[in-house]
């Protein structure tokens, strides 16, 4: 058995980290309300503080496809 997830890797300039985290949080809040969304989390690399990884758990691949193909996804993506 396996789980469906989405993955995003971000390299953020130190001067923009706070704004990035705020924008990501708003995006994640919206994404977590989409059909099939489960847990969405942001991780920060200990060795490279400007590197962030986002993981989202989803019920199935169709939910991810529907979410990523929406106009709102393209408009809201950080």
C-alpha positions, 0 to 999 in steps of 0.5 A, spaced: 500 500 500 502 507 498 500 514 499 499 519 494 502 526 496 505 532 492 512 535 493 514 542 492 522 544 493 523 552 494 529 556 495 528 562 499 532 568 499 533 570 507 530 577 506 524 573 503 523 567 508 518 571 512 513 573 506 514 566 503 512 562 509 506 567 510 504 566 503 505 558 503 501 558 509 495 562 506 496 557 500 496 551 504 490 553 508 486 554 501 489 547 499 487 543 505 480 545 504 480 542 497 476 535 496 481 529 497 486 533 501 489 531 507 495 533 511 499 539 508 506 541 511 512 545 510 519 543 512 525 547 513 532 544 512 537 544 518 543 545 514 540 550 509 535 555 512 533 558 505 531 551 503 523 549 504 520 542 502 512 542 502 509 535 502 501 534 501 498 528 503 491 526 498 486 521 498 487 519 491 491 521 484 484 524 481 484 529 487 491 531 486 490 532 478 483 536 479 486 541 484 493 542 480 488 543 474 484 548 477 485 556 475 485 557 482 491 553 483 495 557 478 493 563 481 494 562 488 501 558 488 507 561 492 
